[in-house]
Amino acid sequence: MTEPRTLRLNAADNVVIAIDALAEGMQAAGGVSVSGRVPKGHKLAVEAIAEGAPIRKFGQIIGFAAKPIAAGDWVHEHNVVLHDFERDYAFATEAKPDEGLRPGEAPASFQGFLRPGGRVGTRNYIGILSSVNCSATVVDFIAEEIQRSGILADYPNVDGVVPFTHGTGCGMASKGEEFDLLARTQWGYASHPNFSAILMIGLGCEVFQIPRLKAAYGIEDGAHFQSLVIQESGGTRKSIEAGVAKIKEMLPLANRSVRRTVPASALTLALQCGGSDGYSGLTANPALGAAVDLLVRHGGTAILSETPEIFGAEHLLTRRAESREVGQKIVDLIEWWKDYAARAGGELNNNPSPGNKAGGLTTILEKSLGAAAKGGTSTLRGVYRYAERIDRAGFVYMDTPGYDPVAATGQVAGGANVLCFTTGRGSAYGCKPTPSIKLATNSDLYRRMEEDMDIDCGDILDGVSIEEKGRQIFEHVLAVASGQRSKSELLGYGRNEFVPWQIGAVM
């Protein structure tokens, strides 16, 4: 009888991953007798673990034994607990010069849209932004009227006119981090290279005033940016008519944009994961990390985020930081989040979601260690606030929540012009204006949701190398950046995924 497949990730590990489901009495992992059912993607103890002793996966601590665990036992939330322990941040000890192109290696390129100031877009949208939730309906009505008119057929180089509405902009303080965060987010979208033009619409009496945003960022109404205020435009119907007229004025200029060959160094790749499972840290995440290392080698930028989901893996990032100062910013973020969670009655070292648990993830440490693999091995060059403009090439970090739409909104505002999203359970997510590429961690998911998933990373379990899959992801990123539609784009996702982070009290 063929022994079921298991995977030991590090010689120091005392658990292995069940690639195939295990049943009681089976011999697995080179002779360990399985004491009971272990679902695929879950963990099997390969040696006795005393009560209170650490459980190791990836060569790292992911939790502690809540009671004695025998070799052959299923290791999951019924016998694992979590408590804090000391970590060695070893700042900058593993930093290294970014490799650069190898001898004879041609620089990668894609077909993008050159924008004023030298930035490059991967899509050519016109966006309609609401400054406040109170103008959201007018924003939607303008976009619907443009779509209904059929006028977009006359402008084939325009990818669409997209509304971006949100639930804040008033009932908030008029100064401080929450206001500044929304301003960064709005300006990040208004100036994003995937837009040829933006129309921003306000109500008029809200806290988040359009004139204040324009003054802060030196914006003037012109060919690429227009604004209107409902209370100054005669109300709803007249505002819709005025907004439609402004969009029609923008369309001819937007249609003049054409794709040109540009270097891959113009790419800023957002890294996301959601609906993770026990395979995430084995297949899609490290493969995406390999693609990130390739992109960095070609001069591009990649943004890792989701601070609550690097908790427990932050010491791996501090070691890769280019300096102690950069690494300390990661530690400071973790401390801020601990305080933020405590004020809300929560804690960072919470268990993963029910879907994560069903997929084999037991603790936030285990989830974080797998999630951090998306960042590859390149040196960490910078740490940014939410929605802050990314101004350095290479591998960087942005502080965001773990909730995917909020996290991705910050990354896009920071300048991400393409996005890769790994999932093991099947997250339904797409993004505008930035195309989102979905990477399935296992082949069962890919077959079940093939209309949503762009790349199957499950074949890594069948022998495809991480490096080979990373190359495939990198080439697919270049293709999508050049105009090939991702699965989520074909399904029409992206209109409702603009979710700025609300960190303060709603008043």
N, C-alpha and C positions, 0 to 999 in steps of 0.2 A: 504494500500500500504506500503511495507517495505521501511523504510528509508534507503537511500544509505549510504554506509560505509564511514566514515571519521575517522581520527586519530589525536588526540591532544597529542603532545609529551611531553609537560610540562605544569604545571598549570599556569605558567606565560605567556604562548603563547597567542597571539591574532589572530593567524591563525591556521587552521587545514589542514590536507592533505586529498585530495579527493582520497580515495582508489578506488571508482567507479566514473565514469564520472558523472558530475552533470549538470542538465538542468534547465533553468529558471522556477521558480515557485516551484521547489522541496523544501521540508523541510529537512534540513540536520543538523548535529551537534547538535542534541537535540532541534530543533525548529527554527533554522535560515532559513529564506526564501532566496533562491538562486536567485540573480538578473539577472544572465545570465550564459551562458555555462562556465563550469570549467572542463578542461580535467583531466583525472585521473592522479594522481601523482602531480598535481598542488595544489595551496594553495587557501583556502577560508577564508575570514575575518569573524571572529565570534563576533567581536565587532567593534564599530566605531573607526577609527584611524585618528586623526587629521593630517592635513598637517604638515610635518616636524617631526612627532612623530615616535619613533622607531617601527619597525616590528620585532616581536619576534617569533623564532622557536627554538626548542631544549632548550628553556629558555634563548636564547642568541639573540643579535641583529644581524639581517641579512640584514638590510637596513632601509630606512626611507621613509615615505609616501610622494610621489611627489605632491599629492593633497589629499583632504579629501577622505577617503575610508569608505564606509558604511558597516555595517554587512551584509553579503551575497554577497559581491563583490568578483570577481576573483582578486587575488593579484599576479601580475607578472610585467614584465619590463615596461608595459605601465603606471603603477602608483607607481613604486618604484625607488628611487634614492639611491646612495651610496656616503657617504663622511666619512672622517676619524673621529675618536672619541677616547677618552682616554680608555685604558684598564688597569685593575689591574692585574699585572703579579703574584703577591703573591708567589714569588719564594719558592718552596719546601714545601709549606704549606700542600699539600696533599700527600707528599711522605710517603710511608709506607714500612715496610719490605715485601719482596716478600714472598708469603704465603707458598710455599713448599708443599710437598705431605701431604695429610690428613691422619689421623690414619687409617691403614688398606689399604691404596691405593697403589697398586703395581706400580713401575716405568714403564713407557711406553718404548717400544723399537721398533726398525725397523731393516731391513736387509741392511747393508751398506758396503762400501768398505773401509777398513782401509788403510790409506796412511802413508808414512814416516812422522814423526813428530807428529803423533797422530790425524791428521785431518781425517774426514770421508766423503766419496763421496756417492752420491745417484745414480750416473751414472758412466759408465766406457768408456769414449770417448778418442780418440786421436784427438787433435786439430791441425790445421794448421793456424798460425797467420801471417797476413801481418804486417810488421812494418810500411808500408807506402802504400798509394793508388797505387803507381807505381808498386808494386809487387802483387797487388790483382788478376790480371788475371792469373799469374803463380800459385798462391795459389789455385784458382778455378780449373785450369787445372789438378793439382796434385790430388785434391779430386775427380774430375770426372774420372780420369784414374784409381784410386784405386777402385771406384765404378764399373766402366765398366769391370774391370778385374775379378770380382767375387771372389777375394781372401778373402773377409770378411766372406764368408760362412765357411771358415776353422777356424775361430776364434769366436766361439759363445758367448764368454764372453765379447766381445768388442761391445759396443753399436753403434759404427760407427766412421768414420773419417770425421770430420766436418771442413770446411773452415770458417775462420773469417776474413773478409775484411772490410775496412773502408775508409773514404774519406779524411783523414788527414795524418800527419807524415812529411809533408814538407810545404813550404809556410807559415812557422810559426817561431816564435822566438826560438832560441836554448837554452833559459833559461827562468825561470819565471814560473808562475802558470800554464799556458797552457801546457808547456812542461812537467812539473811535473805531471800534471793531466793525460796526456796521458801515461807517464811512469807508474804511479800507476795502470792505467787501464790495460795496457799490462801485467805488472807483476802479477796483480791480476788474470788474465785469465791464464797466463803461469803457475802459481802455484796453480790453483784451484783444489780442491780435486775431482771434477767430471771428471778430465782428468787423465789418467794414463801416458800420455806422450804428449809433445808439439813439433812441428816443427815450427820455426819462420823464415820467409823469408823476406829479404830486397832487395832493388835495389842496393844500394851501395853509392849513392851520396846524399841521403836525409838528412834532418835535424835530424830526429829521427834515430840515429845510433844504430844498435844492439850491437856492442861492448860496447857502453856507457851504455846501459841498463844492460848488463851483469856485468860490473864493479860496477855499482851502487848497484846492488842487490846480488852480489857475486855469479853469475851464471856461471857454467862451463858446456860445452857440455858433455853429458853422456847418460845414458840409458833413462832418463825421459825428457831430453831437448836436442834438436838439432837445429842448425841454418845453413842457407846458404844465400849467397849474389849473386844475378843474375849476376852482372858485374864481379864477381870473379869466376863464375862457367861456363863461356863460353856462356852466353846468355840464351834465353828463352828455347829452346828445351833441352839443356843440363841441365838446372836448373830443368826442369820438370822431366827428367830422374833421376837426383840425388835426388830430393825430393821423388819420388816414391820409390826409393831404400831405403831411410832412413825410410819411413813409414813401408815398409816391414820388416825392421830390428826391428822396435818397436812393431810390432803386437804380436810376441810370448810372450814377457814379459807382455804386456797389457792383454793377454788372461789368464795369470796365476791369475789375480785378481778374487777373488770370494767373494760373499756376506757373511757377518757374522753378528750375532746378536750384536747390539750396542745400547746404551741408547738413548732415545729421546733428551737428552741433547746435542747430537752431531749435532742436526739440527739447521741451521740458515735460518730462513724463511723471504724472501723478501715480502713486502706488497705493492701491486699496485692496482690502480683503473683507469679505463678509460672508456669513453663513459658513464659517470655517468648520472643518472636521479633522479627524485624526490623520488624514492624508495631507492636509494643507502644508505642514512643515516638512513633508517628505517629497512632494512633487511640485505643485504649482508655485509655491512661494520660493523655494530655492532656484527653480528654473527661471522665474521672473528676476531673481537676484542675479543670475548669470546674464540675463539680458541687460540688466542695469549696468553691470560691469562692462559689457560691450558698448553700451551707449556712452558711458563715461570715457571709455577709451577713444571714442570718436568725438569727444569734446562736448557731449550733451549733458543734460541735467536730469536728475531724478529726485523726487520729493517723497520721502517716507513721512508718515504722520500717524495719528491716532494714539495720543499719549497714554490714555488708560490701557491701551493694548500693547504698550512696550514695557509696562510695569513688570519688573522681574527680569527684563532683558536689557535694561538701560545700561548695565555694566559692560555689555558687549559693544554698545555704541560709544561710550566714553573712551574705551580703549582705542577705537578707530578715529577719534576726533583728531583734527590736525594740531590742536593745542589744548592745554589744560582749560583755557578760557572757554573754548567751544564745548568741551566736555562738561564743564561745570554748568553750562546753560541747560543741558539735559537733566542733570540732577536737580537743579532749581525748578524745572518744570514739574518733575515728579513730586517735589515737596509742595508746590502750589496746588497740584491736583489732590494730594492727600487732604490738604486743608479745605479745598473747594468741596470735595466729597463729604467730608465730616460736617461742614456747615449745612449740607443738604440731607444729613442723616444717613449717608452711605459710606462706603469704603472702597478703596481701589482693589484690594485683594478679594474681590467677590468671585463667586463661581461664574463660569461661562454660562451662556444662555441655554435653555433647554435643547435647542437644535444643535449647539456645539457639543453638549454632553452626549446627545444621541449619536453624534458622529465620532465620539471617542475622546474628546477633550475634557479633562477632569478639573484643572485649575487654571486661573488666569495666568500663572507663570508658564504653564505648558503652552497655552494659547499665544502668549507674548513671544516666547522663544521661537515658535513657528512663524509668527507674523513678522518678526524682525528679519527673517531670512529674505524677505522681499527686497531688502536693501543691498544685497550682494556683499562684496568685500571691500569696496573702494573706501578711501578715506573720507570721513565726514567733514565737509568743508564749511558748513554754516548751520545755524539754528535760528528759525524765524518765528515771529508771532503769527497768529491766525490771520490769513488773508494778506500778509505782508508781501510786497513785491520781491520775488526771488531775483537777486542780482549777482549771484555767483554760479559758475558752471560746476559740474561735478555732482556728487551725492550730498544732499542736504536734508535737513529735517524741519518740518513745520508743526507747531503745536496745534492740535485740533482734538475735539472729542473723538470717541471711538465710533459714534453713530455715523454710518457711511455717507448719507446725503449731506450732513453738516460738514464732515471732514472733507469730502470732495469739493464742496462749495468753496471752502477756504483755499484748497490747492489750486482750483481754477482761478480764483481771484488773484492768487499769487503769480499766475502766468502759465500754468500747465496747459499745453495745447494738445496733449493726448493723454489717455489714462488707461492703465491696466488694472483689472479687478479680478482677484482670485476668489473662487468660491467652491466649497465642498458640498453644501446643502442645496445650492441653487438660488442665489440671490437674484431677484428681479430688479435690475438697476440699469439705467442708462443716463447719459449726460449730454446737455447742450450748454454751451457751444463746443464743448470738448468731447470728441468721440471716445467711447468707452469700449475696451476690448475685454471680453470675459474669458477667464481661464478656468476650466474645470479641473478640480484636483483628482477626480477619479472618472474612469470610463463609464461606469454605470450612470452617473449624473450626466455626462456628455450625451450618451445615447438617449436618455430620458428627456433632456431639455436641449436637444440639438439646435432648435430654432433660436435659443438664447445664448448658447455657448459658442465662442469663436474658436477656441483651441482646446483639445483634449490633452491634458498633462498626465492622465492616468497610465499612459503607455510607458512612463518612466518605471512603473512597477514591473513591466514586462521586459525591461532591458534597455530602453532608450536612455541615453545618458543625460544628465542635467545640462551639460554643455551643449549637446545637440538640441535639446528642447529650448534652451536659452537662445540659441541662434535662430530657431524657428520663430520664437516670440519677437525677437528683434526685427527680423525681416517682415513680420506681419505688422509691427508698429510702423515701419517705414511705408508699407503699402497703404495702411489706413490713413496715415498722415498725408499721403499723396492723393487721397480721395476715395479709396475703396471703402464702402460702407461696412461698419461693424454690425453685428447681429442686432444689438439694441437700437441702432439707428434705423435698420430696416423695419423694426417693430414700432418705431415712432416714439421711443423713450426720450426723456430729457426735458420735457416742458414743466414737469412738476418737481424736479429734483434740485431746484435752487432753494436752499434752506440755510440762511445765515445763522450763525451761532448766537443764541440769546443767553447771555451769562448772568444778567442781573435781574432784579425784581421787576415784574410787570405791575405798573402802578395805575 
